[in-house]
Amino acid sequence: MIGIYAILFDVAFVVLGVFLLACASWLWIDQRRKKPANVFHKNDRDDTGAALFGMVVMLVWLGALSYRILHEVRLHSDLAHLRPDTVDRIEIGNHAVTDKRQIAEIIGALNHAEWFALQRGDTADKVSFVVRLTSGTQYNYEAARYLRREGAALIWQSVSGWHNGEAFCVRLPLR
């Protein structure tokens, strides 16, 4: 999914988490209300523990989603703020690009990257994609050809393999 559909896909999980957290909170609050002391409730259950467990699970889930979305926003911010004059070289696979005109074209494609939700089987021909700035900063990505339409997926992974985000670039050269 590319663009607004990818954003809506990510936001749907957050909305679902907030809804489930609200349900668990309501259940917990409802269980804590005082019942009249002189009334015997034969089929009364105490679901306070289950409600608290549900709240903790939803908070952890929302925290993980927030972490992923913040990394996605950081990826798009980094790509949008790249400038050709600050880039020393770009390495695509085994090929290094040092020509300023080619760097400007590649940075132009990176500056217009779209929000992207990668699905299994959408990409092929993965290569390393390294952007080295003149300040010494280095951005390590993985670029792959997108199979569903013209363009490439740019994938940002941590050293440990944690998936930190992906972007879609229409005119990103992979050779």
C-alpha positions as CSV (number, residue, x, y, z in Angstrom):
1,M,0.0,0.0,0.0
2,I,1.3,3.4,-0.9
3,G,0.4,6.9,0.2
4,I,-2.8,7.6,2.1
5,Y,-3.8,3.9,2.2
6,A,-0.6,3.0,4.0
7,I,-1.1,5.8,6.5
8,L,-4.7,4.7,7.1
9,F,-3.4,1.1,7.6
10,D,-1.0,2.2,10.3
11,V,-3.6,4.5,12.0
12,A,-6.2,1.7,12.0
13,F,-4.1,-0.4,14.4
14,V,-3.8,2.6,16.7
15,V,-7.5,3.3,16.7
16,L,-8.2,-0.4,17.3
17,G,-5.7,-0.3,20.3
18,V,-7.3,2.8,21.7
19,F,-10.8,1.2,21.4
20,L,-9.7,-2.0,23.1
21,L,-8.0,0.1,25.9
22,A,-11.2,2.0,26.4
23,C,-13.2,-1.2,26.6
24,A,-10.8,-2.7,29.2
25,S,-10.8,0.6,31.2
26,W,-14.6,0.7,31.2
27,L,-14.7,-2.9,32.4
28,W,-12.2,-2.2,35.2
29,I,-14.1,0.9,36.3
30,D,-17.4,-0.9,36.1
31,Q,-16.1,-3.7,38.4
32,R,-14.9,-1.2,41.0
33,R,-18.3,0.4,41.5
34,K,-19.8,-0.4,44.9
35,K,-22.7,-2.8,44.9
36,P,-25.3,-2.4,47.7
37,A,-24.2,-4.4,50.7
38,N,-27.6,-6.0,51.3
39,V,-28.0,-7.4,47.8
40,F,-26.7,-10.9,46.9
41,H,-25.6,-11.3,43.3
42,K,-25.6,-15.0,42.6
43,N,-23.9,-14.9,39.2
44,D,-21.6,-11.9,39.9
45,R,-18.0,-12.3,38.6
46,D,-14.9,-10.3,39.4
47,D,-13.2,-9.4,36.1
48,T,-10.9,-6.8,37.6
49,G,-7.8,-8.9,37.0
50,A,-8.7,-9.6,33.4
51,A,-9.5,-5.9,32.8
52,L,-6.1,-4.8,34.3
53,F,-4.4,-7.4,32.1
54,G,-6.2,-6.2,29.0
55,M,-5.2,-2.6,29.8
56,V,-1.5,-3.6,30.3
57,V,-1.5,-5.5,27.0
58,M,-3.1,-2.6,25.1
59,L,-0.7,-0.1,26.6
60,V,2.3,-2.3,25.5
61,W,0.7,-2.7,22.1
62,L,0.1,1.0,21.7
63,G,3.7,1.7,22.9
64,A,5.1,-0.7,20.2
65,L,2.9,0.9,17.5
66,S,4.0,4.4,18.6
67,Y,7.6,3.3,18.4
68,R,7.1,2.0,14.9
69,I,5.2,5.0,13.7
70,L,7.8,7.4,15.2
71,H,10.6,5.6,13.4
72,E,8.5,5.8,10.2
73,V,8.1,9.5,10.6
74,R,11.8,9.9,11.4
75,L,12.7,8.0,8.1
76,H,10.5,10.3,6.1
77,S,11.9,13.4,7.8
78,D,15.4,12.3,7.2
79,L,14.7,11.6,3.5
80,A,12.8,14.9,3.0
81,H,15.6,17.0,4.6
82,L,18.4,15.5,2.5
83,R,20.1,18.1,0.2
84,P,22.4,17.3,-2.7
85,D,25.1,19.7,-1.5
86,T,25.4,17.9,1.8
87,V,25.7,14.4,0.3
88,D,29.3,13.2,-0.4
89,R,28.4,9.9,-2.1
90,I,25.6,7.4,-2.5
91,E,26.4,3.7,-2.7
92,I,23.8,1.5,-4.5
93,G,24.9,-2.2,-4.2
94,N,28.5,-2.2,-5.4
95,H,28.2,1.0,-7.4
96,A,29.2,4.4,-5.9
97,V,27.7,7.6,-7.2
98,T,29.8,10.7,-6.8
99,D,28.7,12.8,-9.7
100,K,26.8,15.8,-8.3
101,R,24.2,15.8,-11.0
102,Q,23.3,12.1,-10.4
103,I,23.3,12.7,-6.7
104,A,20.8,15.6,-7.2
105,E,18.5,13.3,-9.2
106,I,18.6,10.5,-6.5
107,I,18.1,13.0,-3.7
108,G,15.2,14.5,-5.6
109,A,13.6,11.0,-5.7
110,L,14.3,10.5,-2.0
111,N,12.8,13.9,-1.1
112,H,9.5,12.9,-2.6
113,A,9.3,9.4,-0.9
114,E,5.8,8.3,-0.1
115,W,4.4,6.5,3.0
116,F,4.5,2.8,2.3
117,A,3.3,-0.4,3.9
118,L,5.4,-3.3,2.6
119,Q,3.7,-6.7,2.2
120,R,5.1,-10.1,1.6
121,G,6.2,-10.7,-2.0
122,D,6.0,-7.1,-3.0
123,T,9.8,-6.6,-3.7
124,A,12.7,-8.3,-5.4
125,D,16.4,-7.7,-6.1
126,K,17.4,-6.2,-2.8
127,V,20.6,-4.2,-2.7
128,S,22.3,-2.1,-0.1
129,F,21.7,1.7,-0.3
130,V,24.1,3.9,1.6
131,V,24.0,7.7,1.7
132,R,27.2,9.3,3.0
133,L,27.0,12.9,4.0
134,T,29.9,15.4,4.0
135,S,29.6,15.7,7.8
136,G,30.4,12.0,8.1
137,T,26.9,10.9,8.9
138,Q,25.9,7.7,7.1
139,Y,22.4,6.4,6.4
140,N,22.1,2.7,5.7
141,Y,19.1,1.4,3.9
142,E,18.1,-1.5,1.8
143,A,16.5,-0.8,-1.6
144,A,14.4,-3.2,-3.5
145,R,12.5,-3.1,-6.8
146,Y,8.8,-2.9,-6.3
147,L,6.9,-5.5,-8.3
148,R,3.4,-4.1,-8.3
149,R,4.3,-0.9,-10.2
150,E,7.3,1.1,-11.3
151,G,9.4,2.3,-8.4
152,A,11.5,1.1,-5.5
153,A,11.0,0.4,-1.8
154,L,13.5,1.9,0.6
155,I,13.7,-0.2,3.8
156,W,15.4,1.0,7.0
157,Q,16.5,-1.7,9.4
158,S,18.5,-1.5,12.6
159,V,21.7,-3.5,13.0
160,S,19.7,-6.1,14.9
161,G,17.3,-6.6,12.0
162,W,14.4,-4.6,13.6
163,H,12.2,-3.2,10.8
164,N,12.2,0.6,11.4
165,G,10.3,1.8,8.4
166,E,9.9,1.8,4.7
167,A,9.3,4.4,2.0
168,F,8.3,4.2,-1.7
169,C,10.3,6.1,-4.3
170,V,8.9,6.3,-7.8
171,R,12.1,7.3,-9.6
172,L,14.8,5.7,-7.5
173,P,17.5,4.1,-9.6
174,L,18.8,0.7,-8.4
175,R,21.7,0.3,-10.8
